[in-house]
Amino acid sequence: MTEWLTWRTAMERALYGDGGFYRRGECPSEHFRTSVHASPRFAAAIARLLVEVDTALGRPNRLDLVDVGAGSGRLLANILACLPPGLADRLAPTAVEIAPRPPELPAPIAWRPDLPPEITGLVVANEWLDNIPLDVVERTPDGIRTVLVDPSSGAERTGPDPTDEDRDWLERWWPLPEPGDRAEIGHPRCAAWASVIGRVRSGLAVAVDYSHAFGSRPLSGTLTGYRDGSTVPAVPDGSCDVTAHVALDACALAGERAGATSSRLTTQRAALRSLGLSGVRPPIDLAHRDPRAYLTALCHAGEDAELTDPAGLGGFGWLAQTVTIPLPASLAAPG
């Protein structure tokens, strides 16, 4: 007998239930390419951002660095590898991840399944919000209805009316004017992001993700599955990652209500360029003067180009919000 579930319930079970995709410790790099796996230069850019935050905080005795949805922990490990000793000695790196701790993770990195109660420093949530489970709705000739899914096959049918909370979010952030239009109800992501901001006593939190903005939401939604490096149908049976783009503009307002004192929505391309990843090829004369330096610079340029490609990783949205400190100069610039 078919078990019809809301998408939010189906995603929760498929990703985080017993034996779920993330609960069993799947390595993200085996299924999809993230900025962390594309190049260690992403971590180097985050390290520069961390230095700015440290300076704004007055170089405290303890500086938190929290990676939410840390996966294998590679981002934190790469950041630690490029920090000056004075900062590294004061750093308290924490990976927030429900999967088991990888045995090769550097010892200084704490591993926990939930957010620390208080954070002073930098929080990075790279491709975390897109995996927060949510419900899907569709406008039918009879009005807006919640979409139900068969978790074993991915087949769908329309179900009950949305809740009042769903309708309120939908009317504010993702109106559905025509029959057949669909939306992914983003208030669980807003609540998740607000929980991050609410724990920051002073510092910066950055969410990096697939995103869309009011006025340009996709008419059919964005539910997608990933497995073994390929896009697959979003079947919530635990066999694949199930993801949906994030309404970062809605999350920004939730963060402000949770205590953020300044905000910036930008793209990864603009943010990383401000943090020194230009993608500019080195001058050809360097190849004659210092061939090894030329090859290194050429490699860096290629990696920077992938990280900042507006049709790929560079098109990701960045939501940066601070508590009690100003936005770092690298993120405050227009772009």
Helices and strands as residue ranges (DSSP letters): E 5-6, H 7-16, G 28-30, H 35-38, H 41-56, E 63-68, H 74-81, H 85-88, E 91-96, E 110-112, E 119-126, G 129-131, E 136-140, E 143-149, E 156-158, H 164-173, E 182-184, H 187-197, E 200-209, E 224-227, E 230-232, E 241-243, H 248-257, E 262-267, H 268-274, H 285-289, H 291-307, G 313-315, E 317-323, H 329-332
